[in-house]
Amino acid sequence: YNGTLFRFPLRSAQVAKQSEIKMHSYDTNDVEELVANFRRLGPDALLFLKNIRSIKIYDMAGPDAEPKLLYQMRAVPDPPGDASRYLTLPAFV
């Protein structure tokens, strides 16, 4: 894999209590809200990230499942060929 991967696992309240990292539970609604906020704010944020040109959000239904693309956005040169200015293009899947 050529890139950076962030994994946001779901965890029940019972599992979160035992966590040494974070004692906050995350359910499906929490993750859906995170993705909705990212869809709203992501394109503007991408303009200020110097070395990031694309962001994709996938859903993994299980350990053996193929990832399903939920959302992607990318920064493209504007005008084409001019790497000093970029325009973000969100794509709802």
N, C-alpha and C positions, 0 to 999 in steps of 0.2 A: 504494500500500500504506500503510495507516494503522497504524503500529506499529514495533517494532524487530525487525530480522532479524539472526540470527547464522548464518553459513554455515560449516560444518565440512567442508572438502573432504578427500577421501581423497588420500594421496600415497604413492608407493612410496619405498623406501629410496634409490633412485638419485635421484629428484627431490628428496627431502628434503636430500640432501647438497649440492645446488646452491642451496637456499633461502637467502635473505638474512633471512628472518623467523624460521623455526624449522627446525632440522635433525633433526626427529623425524618418522619415518614414521607414518602412520595407515592401518590397513587396516580391513576390514569388521568384524572382531572387536573392534577398539578402539572403533569407533563404537557397536556393539551393547552393549558394556559401559558406555559413557557413558550411553546411553539407559536401560539397566537401572538404573544408579545414580540417574539422575534420577527415574525412576518411583518408586524407593524413598524418596528424600529430598525430592523436589520439593514435595509437598503441605505438608510442615512448613515448608519454606523460604518458600513463597508467603505464609504467614501473617505473615512478618516483612518482606515487601517492600511498602512503603507505597503505591506508585502502580501496582503491577502487579496486574491482576485476572484475567488468563488467560495460559496458556502452552500452545502447541501445538508438537508435533514432527512434521515432515514428512520424507518420503523423496523425493528427486528422482532418478529412475532414469537420467536423461540430460538434456542441455541443452534438449531440446524436449519432454520428458515433463511430464505434469501431476503436480503434487505429490500424494503419497499420505499422508494423515493416519495417523500411527502412535500418537500419544498426545496427550491434552489434559487440562488441569486448569484449574479456575477457582475464584475466591473469590467467594462470594455472601454478601450481608448475612444475619446470623443474630442476631436474628429479621429476617425480610424487612422492608425499609424502614428499618432501623437501620444507617446507614453507619459506625458506630463499631466494630462487631464483624463479623468475617467468618469463614466456615466454608469450608474447601477441599473441592472435590469432584473427585477424580481420575476419569478415564474411560479405560478400556482399550479400544482400538479393535482 
